[in-house]
């Protein structure tokens, strides 16, 4: 037996109004900070590592009064390799959350810039965003310091790598510069950032072969 029109109206009135947000199953969302605020420092960390390229033409002969580096070349290379692995994982995490970090949605095809990729996120997603920001910030500090120590080791003669290896770091610099010069999208920047992180990891690992004992 069919419900009477009045019964149908009564049943409809008892259903939660999802559009109005009265359904308790729908979690409230908040506006998240710009995803570029996380991606840019991750790219900057890659830039710090790829700066090793410059030591090939800017290194100076060690003078007697120049203090010796406080860390061994082997330690600096090992720690920098760990940074590369950490950055690879960070870019993978970006890709696992495309709506938050890759510009999926309204701004998919918008060039990389602040103010166009923001999204609303749940409480759990907001916590994830902050965790990744913390990891990226730590990695930027560590990558910068370890890259500096490796460059110092090269200048002090503790690492004697062939020019071809430095050209590889230079290619990574060029790839990063191209992201900004070509105004790549956020999604494309994350994809290529992941590729550059993997390339740098291999180059840093290669440096271990050229430590001067």
Secondary structure, 3 states (H helix, E strand, C coil): CCCCHHHHHHHHHHCCCCCCCCCCCCCCCEECCCCHHHHHHHHHHHHHHHHHHHHHHHCCCCCCCCCCCCCCHHHHHHHHHHHHHHHHHHHHHHHHCHHHHCCCCCCCCCECCCCCCCCEECHHHHHHHHHHHHHHHHHHHHHHHHHHHHHHHHHCCCECCCHHHHHHHHHHHHHHHHHHHCCCEHHHHHHHHHHHHHHHHHHHHHHHHHECC
